[in-house]
């Protein structure tokens, strides 16, 4: 009976894993099959490095370099703002925060993950845009806040997974509390912190609604942190509702490029993790 139960559970787990892999494969297949023909018809270099996006022209012009640059600028700025704050918050929760305060701070951080993107967008319009305008900087600040729950949760788990002997050994060698935490425990958890950074990048580069509300959404090359820009995701959402024929194919191709970005980020993280191991 136990053997049959174990085989049955094993089959269920296998099917669950296969369903997850199948879902990813179908998404990749759909985007690549529908997007690659448009990329090759326009010319890969023209599509990827073109600086003009004019679907209304005759013939239409589709160049997504401004959106690629906007996505990179905004994601980079969000990580610069959110990653240090998130890691330091994780260090505080894991090794500094008293239990009584932890019971208040941790739920507050977790609550940030449940706030809808549109609410973050309204917050950005009311509290950030009046000071920095509809700009790249506004989007960076807002996304820096939005990635905090992801970064804090992953980094805190990594810090707590470091064996207690590391910390106690550092204390035995004469290190103080903070030197032991930052000099021994945090470096030992670097793979988890790197995972937090990668997931934060994924969240930032994939965010749409909040970015649309604060970034300005000009389909042009970024010229200043205080000027507007458009990301790949924003480009798809803004124009997909009325796109047709070549225009629609170009937006699907934009999604395929975004998918490739995410795959490159994940593969880079896997390679770095294996090398560090």
HUQUI-V475072 format. One record per backbone hydrogen bond with DSSP energy under -1.0 kcal/mol. CO is the residue of the C=O (numbers start at 1). NH is the residue of the N-H. E is the energy in kcal/mol with one decimal. If there is no record, write none. Layout:
co = [CO	CO]
nh = [NH	NH]
e = [E	E]
This chain:
co = [1	2	3	4	5	6	7	8	9	10	11	12	13	14	15	16	17	18	19	20	21	22	23	24	25	26	27	28	29	30	31	32	35	36	37	38	39	43	44	45	46	47	50	54	54	61	64	65	66	67	68	69	70	71	72	73	74	75	76	77	78	79	82	83	84	85	86	87	88	89	90	91	92	92	98	99	101	101	102	104	105	106	107	110	111	116	117	118	119	120	121	122	123	124	124	128	128	129	133	135	136	137	138	139	140	141	142	143	145	147	148	149	150	151	152	153	154	155	156	157	163	164	165	166	167	168	169	170	171	176	177	178	179	180	180	181	184	185	187	189	190	191	192	193	194	195	196	197	198	199	200	201	202	208	209	211	215	218	224	225	227	229	231	232	233	234	235	236	244	245	246	247	248	249	250	251	252	253	254	255	256	257	258	259	260	261	262	263	264	265	266	267	268	269	270	271	272	273]
nh = [5	6	7	8	9	10	11	12	13	14	15	16	17	18	19	20	21	22	23	24	25	26	27	28	29	30	31	32	33	34	35	36	39	40	41	42	43	47	48	49	50	64	65	57	61	54	68	69	70	71	72	73	74	75	76	77	78	79	80	81	82	83	86	87	88	89	90	91	92	93	94	95	96	97	102	103	104	105	106	108	109	110	111	113	114	120	121	122	123	124	125	126	127	128	129	131	132	133	135	139	140	141	142	143	144	145	146	147	148	151	152	153	154	155	156	157	158	159	160	161	166	168	169	170	171	172	173	175	174	180	181	182	183	184	185	186	188	189	190	193	194	195	196	197	198	199	200	201	202	203	204	205	206	212	213	215	229	220	227	137	136	217	235	236	237	238	239	240	247	249	250	251	252	253	254	255	256	257	258	259	260	261	262	263	264	265	266	267	268	269	270	271	272	273	274	275	276	277]
e = [-2.4	-2.6	-2.5	-2.6	-2.7	-2.6	-2.3	-2.1	-2.7	-2.3	-2.5	-2.2	-2.4	-2.8	-2.4	-1.9	-2.3	-2.7	-2.3	-2.0	-2.5	-2.7	-2.1	-2.5	-2.7	-2.7	-2.4	-2.6	-2.7	-2.0	-1.9	-2.4	-1.8	-2.7	-2.1	-2.3	-1.7	-3.0	-2.8	-2.5	-1.1	-2.9	-1.9	-1.2	-1.9	-2.9	-2.5	-2.9	-2.3	-2.4	-2.3	-2.9	-2.5	-2.4	-2.7	-2.5	-2.3	-2.2	-2.4	-1.8	-3.4	-2.3	-2.7	-2.9	-2.4	-2.1	-2.2	-2.5	-2.3	-2.6	-2.4	-2.4	-1.7	-3.8	-2.8	-1.7	-1.6	-2.7	-2.2	-1.1	-2.3	-2.5	-2.1	-1.1	-1.1	-1.8	-2.4	-2.3	-2.4	-2.8	-2.4	-2.0	-3.1	-1.9	-3.0	-1.6	-2.0	-2.9	-1.4	-1.7	-2.5	-2.5	-2.4	-2.8	-2.3	-1.5	-2.0	-2.1	-1.0	-2.4	-3.1	-2.3	-2.1	-2.4	-2.6	-1.9	-2.1	-2.3	-2.5	-1.2	-1.4	-2.4	-2.6	-1.9	-2.0	-2.4	-1.3	-2.3	-1.5	-2.5	-2.2	-2.8	-2.3	-1.6	-2.1	-3.0	-1.8	-1.2	-1.5	-2.2	-2.7	-2.0	-2.1	-2.1	-2.5	-2.6	-2.1	-2.4	-2.5	-2.3	-2.5	-3.0	-1.2	-2.6	-1.6	-2.7	-1.9	-2.3	-1.5	-2.8	-2.1	-1.6	-2.2	-1.7	-2.3	-2.7	-1.4	-2.0	-1.6	-2.4	-2.5	-1.7	-2.2	-2.4	-1.7	-1.9	-1.9	-2.1	-2.2	-2.3	-2.1	-2.1	-2.2	-2.5	-2.6	-2.3	-2.4	-2.7	-2.4	-2.1	-2.4	-2.4	-2.5	-2.6	-2.3	-2.1	-2.5	-2.2]
